[in-house]
Amino acid sequence: MRILTIFFFALMAAFPGYTQGLFESAGTPPDDPQKRMEWSGYARGSAYGGAEQFDYSSVFGEVGIQGKYAIGKAFLFADMRLREGLQFKEVGATLQLKEAYAGYQSKKIDLYLGNQIVTWGRTDGFNPTNCITPRNYFLLTAEPDDQTLPNFLLRAKYHLSPQLYLEGIAIPFFRPSDYRYDLFDMGENVRFLATDLPTASYKNGALAARLNAEFPHIGFSVSYFNGYDPFYGFDLMNVDMSQFMNPEISYQPAFFGNTRLAATLQSPWAPGLQGEKWPGNGHRATTP
């Protein structure tokens, strides 16, 4: 498959506001130095084409806006995206709430609650320890982070030192990755049944924790996860042999639970050295 990517423009724009750190924008300080408003935005265009099944796989224009309002150590953050164009066979517009959460940051404790995207693990591309963040693999862009999807979660950090912290995450309900299996060309006699998600309940939530270290010459972490994995497979549900020469095969997405211990290692001494280990066990998810 040939892929052609064209970026027509990328514009980082700032709106009037007072900024410290997160976004680079111009403005004047408000009357209360404890209150800060920060804004940033962008616009871009992208096109992917040359696939075997689609002349134009993904052609769209997008505008995004991010904002942060802080009062002392507490803040609100939101990231909104509006995308319009062609995605495979569908033409339309999508409004995406990329992130929206409230937070509190101090020298020792950080707390965040809301729709968040969390980086869990260190490797680029395939990240085997990332059981937290689902992805939309069929959003074709040159920026891999565009494929990440948020979870509603409670996140807490306790800083043991400037280089070392403990982190805990609670996810109350499961959100899977987005697989467009309706685009798979597996023949006219193969069909995919509707997804049956686990019900939103305490026992179907997820818990995760890790100890993370970032030193000048090495970084490492040890983590624990228990819950449903956002990366799932498919079950063969039925083979209809009523038409012997043309059987009908039915598949359905299958969700799995994980209890996983993992360790990661990264060192700037060897730029290509990134490692992850994830001994754990998996079990079939049920949807009572």
C-alpha positions as CSV (number, residue, x, y, z in Angstrom):
1,M,0.0,0.0,0.0
2,R,1.3,3.4,-1.0
3,I,0.7,6.3,1.4
4,L,1.0,10.0,0.5
5,T,0.8,12.6,3.3
6,I,0.4,16.3,2.6
7,F,0.3,18.9,5.2
8,F,-1.2,22.1,3.8
9,F,-0.5,24.2,6.8
10,A,0.0,24.1,10.5
11,L,-0.7,27.3,12.5
12,M,-0.2,27.7,16.2
13,A,-2.3,30.6,17.3
14,A,-2.6,32.3,20.6
15,F,-5.5,34.2,22.1
16,P,-5.3,37.0,24.7
17,G,-4.6,35.6,28.1
18,Y,-2.0,35.3,30.8
19,T,0.4,32.4,30.2
20,Q,2.8,30.6,32.4
21,G,4.4,27.4,31.1
22,L,1.8,25.2,29.4
23,F,1.1,27.3,26.3
24,E,3.1,30.1,24.7
25,S,0.8,33.1,24.2
26,A,0.8,36.8,24.7
27,G,-1.3,38.8,27.1
28,T,-1.4,40.8,30.3
29,P,-1.6,39.4,33.8
30,P,-5.1,39.5,35.5
31,D,-5.7,41.6,38.6
32,D,-5.4,38.6,40.8
33,P,-1.9,37.0,40.4
34,Q,-3.4,33.7,41.7
35,K,-5.7,33.4,38.6
36,R,-4.3,32.6,35.2
37,M,-6.0,32.0,31.9
38,E,-4.1,30.3,29.1
39,W,-5.1,29.6,25.5
40,S,-3.6,28.0,22.4
41,G,-4.9,26.7,19.1
42,Y,-3.9,25.4,15.7
43,A,-5.3,24.6,12.3
44,R,-4.0,22.0,9.8
45,G,-4.8,19.9,6.8
46,S,-3.8,16.3,6.0
47,A,-4.3,13.8,3.2
48,Y,-3.5,10.1,2.9
49,G,-4.1,8.2,-0.3
50,G,-2.8,5.5,-2.6
51,A,-4.2,2.5,-0.8
52,E,-5.3,-0.7,-2.5
53,Q,-9.0,-0.2,-1.6
54,F,-9.2,3.6,-1.3
55,D,-7.8,6.2,-3.5
56,Y,-8.3,8.6,-0.6
57,S,-8.0,6.9,2.8
58,S,-8.1,10.1,4.9
59,V,-8.5,13.7,3.8
60,F,-9.4,16.3,6.3
61,G,-9.0,19.8,7.8
62,E,-8.8,20.2,11.5
63,V,-8.9,23.0,14.0
64,G,-8.1,22.6,17.7
65,I,-8.2,24.8,20.8
66,Q,-6.7,24.1,24.3
67,G,-7.4,26.1,27.4
68,K,-6.3,26.2,31.0
69,Y,-7.7,28.2,33.9
70,A,-5.8,28.1,37.1
71,I,-6.5,29.4,40.6
72,G,-3.5,28.9,42.8
73,K,-2.6,25.2,42.7
74,A,-5.9,24.1,41.2
75,F,-6.8,24.3,37.5
76,L,-9.2,23.2,34.7
77,F,-7.9,22.0,31.4
78,A,-9.7,21.2,28.1
79,D,-8.6,20.2,24.6
80,M,-11.2,20.3,21.8
81,R,-10.8,19.2,18.2
82,L,-13.1,19.8,15.2
83,R,-12.3,17.7,12.1
84,E,-14.1,17.6,8.7
85,G,-13.4,15.6,5.6
86,L,-13.2,12.1,4.2
87,Q,-12.4,9.1,6.4
88,F,-12.3,6.0,4.1
89,K,-15.8,5.9,2.7
90,E,-17.5,8.4,5.0
91,V,-17.7,12.2,4.6
92,G,-18.6,14.3,7.6
93,A,-17.5,16.3,10.6
94,T,-16.4,15.1,14.0
95,L,-16.2,17.1,17.2
96,Q,-13.8,15.4,19.6
97,L,-13.3,16.3,23.3
98,K,-9.7,15.1,23.5
99,E,-9.2,15.9,27.2
100,A,-11.2,17.7,29.9
101,Y,-10.2,17.4,33.5
102,A,-9.7,19.2,36.8
103,G,-6.4,19.1,38.6
104,Y,-4.4,20.1,41.7
105,Q,-0.6,20.2,41.7
106,S,1.7,20.7,44.7
107,K,5.3,19.9,45.6
108,K,4.3,16.5,47.0
109,I,0.8,15.6,45.7
110,D,-0.9,15.9,42.3
111,L,-4.5,15.0,41.7
112,Y,-6.4,14.8,38.4
113,L,-10.0,13.9,37.7
114,G,-11.8,13.8,34.3
115,N,-11.1,12.7,30.7
116,Q,-7.4,12.2,30.4
117,I,-4.8,10.6,28.1
118,V,-2.0,8.9,30.2
119,T,1.3,7.7,28.9
120,W,2.0,4.3,30.5
121,G,5.2,2.7,29.5
122,R,8.3,4.0,27.6
123,T,8.6,2.3,24.2
124,D,7.6,4.0,21.0
125,G,5.2,2.3,18.5
126,F,4.2,-1.0,20.1
127,N,4.0,-0.4,23.9
128,P,3.2,-3.7,25.6
129,T,2.7,-2.2,29.1
130,N,0.1,0.4,28.0
131,C,-3.1,-1.1,29.4
132,I,-4.5,2.4,30.2
133,T,-5.0,4.4,27.0
134,P,-7.1,3.1,24.1
135,R,-6.3,4.1,20.5
136,N,-8.1,4.8,17.3
137,Y,-5.9,3.0,14.8
138,F,-7.9,4.1,11.8
139,L,-7.4,7.8,12.2
140,L,-4.6,8.3,9.7
141,T,-2.3,11.2,10.6
142,A,1.5,11.9,10.7
143,E,1.2,12.4,14.5
144,P,0.8,9.1,16.4
145,D,-0.6,10.9,19.5
146,D,-3.7,11.9,17.4
147,Q,-4.8,8.2,17.7
148,T,-4.9,8.2,21.5
149,L,-8.3,8.3,23.1
150,P,-9.1,9.6,26.6
151,N,-10.4,7.6,29.6
152,F,-12.4,9.1,32.4
153,L,-10.2,8.4,35.4
154,L,-8.9,9.5,38.8
155,R,-5.1,9.9,38.8
156,A,-2.9,10.7,41.8
157,K,0.9,11.3,42.1
158,Y,3.0,11.4,45.2
159,H,6.5,12.8,44.7
160,L,9.1,11.1,46.8
161,S,11.8,13.3,45.3
162,P,12.2,15.5,42.2
163,Q,13.3,12.3,40.3
164,L,11.0,9.7,41.9
165,Y,7.2,9.4,42.3
166,L,4.4,7.0,43.0
167,E,1.3,7.1,40.8
168,G,-2.1,5.5,41.1
169,I,-5.0,5.4,38.6
170,A,-8.6,4.3,39.0
171,I,-10.8,3.9,35.8
172,P,-14.5,3.4,36.7
173,F,-15.6,2.0,33.3
174,F,-14.1,0.3,30.3
175,R,-13.4,2.0,27.0
176,P,-11.9,-0.1,24.2
177,S,-9.7,0.8,21.3
178,D,-11.4,1.7,18.0
179,Y,-11.0,-1.1,15.4
180,R,-12.8,-0.5,12.1
181,Y,-13.3,-4.2,11.4
182,D,-16.1,-3.2,9.1
183,L,-13.4,-2.2,6.7
184,F,-11.8,-5.6,6.6
185,D,-12.3,-7.4,3.3
186,M,-12.8,-11.0,4.4
187,G,-15.3,-12.0,1.8
188,E,-19.1,-11.8,1.5
189,N,-19.7,-14.8,3.8
190,V,-18.0,-13.3,6.8
191,R,-19.7,-10.8,9.2
192,F,-18.9,-9.1,12.5
193,L,-21.5,-9.0,15.2
194,A,-22.2,-6.0,17.3
195,T,-19.8,-5.2,20.2
196,D,-21.0,-6.3,23.7
197,L,-19.1,-4.0,26.1
198,P,-18.7,-4.9,29.8
199,T,-21.3,-3.1,31.9
200,A,-20.3,-0.1,33.9
201,S,-19.8,-1.4,37.4
202,Y,-17.2,-1.5,40.2
203,K,-16.0,-4.9,39.3
204,N,-15.5,-4.0,35.6
205,G,-13.3,-1.0,36.5
206,A,-9.5,-0.9,36.4
207,L,-6.8,-0.1,38.9
208,A,-3.2,0.7,38.1
209,A,-0.1,1.8,40.0
210,R,3.6,2.4,39.3
211,L,6.8,3.6,40.8
212,N,8.6,5.8,38.2
213,A,12.1,7.2,38.2
214,E,13.7,9.8,36.0
215,F,17.5,10.2,36.7
216,P,20.0,12.0,34.4
217,H,21.4,8.8,33.0
218,I,18.6,6.3,33.3
219,G,14.9,6.1,33.7
220,F,12.9,3.1,34.9
221,S,9.5,2.1,36.3
222,V,7.7,-0.8,37.9
223,S,3.9,-1.0,37.4
224,Y,0.8,-3.0,38.2
225,F,-2.5,-3.2,36.3
226,N,-5.7,-5.0,36.9
227,G,-8.7,-4.6,34.6
228,Y,-9.8,-4.9,31.0
229,D,-7.2,-4.4,28.3
230,P,-8.2,-1.8,25.7
231,F,-6.5,-3.9,23.0
232,Y,-8.8,-6.9,22.2
233,G,-9.3,-9.7,19.7
234,F,-12.2,-11.5,18.1
235,D,-14.1,-14.7,18.8
236,L,-15.5,-17.1,16.2
237,M,-19.2,-17.2,17.3
238,N,-20.8,-19.3,14.6
239,V,-20.4,-21.1,11.4
240,D,-23.7,-21.5,9.5
241,M,-23.5,-24.6,7.3
242,S,-27.1,-24.4,6.1
243,Q,-25.7,-23.5,2.6
244,F,-23.0,-26.2,2.4
245,M,-21.0,-24.7,-0.5
246,N,-21.2,-21.2,1.0
247,P,-21.0,-21.2,4.8
248,E,-21.6,-18.0,6.8
249,I,-19.0,-17.2,9.5
250,S,-19.7,-14.8,12.4
251,Y,-17.1,-13.1,14.5
252,Q,-17.5,-10.8,17.6
253,P,-15.1,-8.6,19.5
254,A,-13.7,-10.4,22.6
255,F,-12.6,-8.4,25.6
256,F,-10.1,-9.8,28.1
257,G,-9.1,-8.9,31.6
258,N,-5.4,-8.6,32.7
259,T,-3.5,-8.8,36.0
260,R,-0.1,-7.6,35.0
261,L,3.2,-6.7,36.6
262,A,5.6,-4.8,34.3
263,A,9.0,-3.1,34.3
264,T,10.5,-0.6,31.9
265,L,14.0,0.7,31.4
266,Q,15.5,3.5,29.3
267,S,18.9,5.1,29.1
268,P,20.3,8.1,27.1
269,W,23.7,6.3,27.1
270,A,22.2,4.0,24.5
271,P,19.5,5.9,22.5
272,G,18.1,2.7,21.0
273,L,17.8,1.0,24.4
274,Q,14.2,0.8,25.5
275,G,12.9,-2.3,27.2
276,E,9.7,-3.5,28.8
277,K,8.8,-6.7,30.6
278,W,5.2,-7.7,31.4
279,P,4.8,-11.1,33.2
280,G,1.1,-11.4,33.9
281,N,-2.0,-13.5,33.3
282,G,-5.1,-12.9,31.2
283,H,-8.7,-14.1,31.6
284,R,-11.7,-13.9,29.4
285,A,-13.9,-10.9,30.1
286,T,-17.6,-11.5,31.0
287,T,-20.4,-9.0,30.5
288,P,-23.0,-9.7,33.1
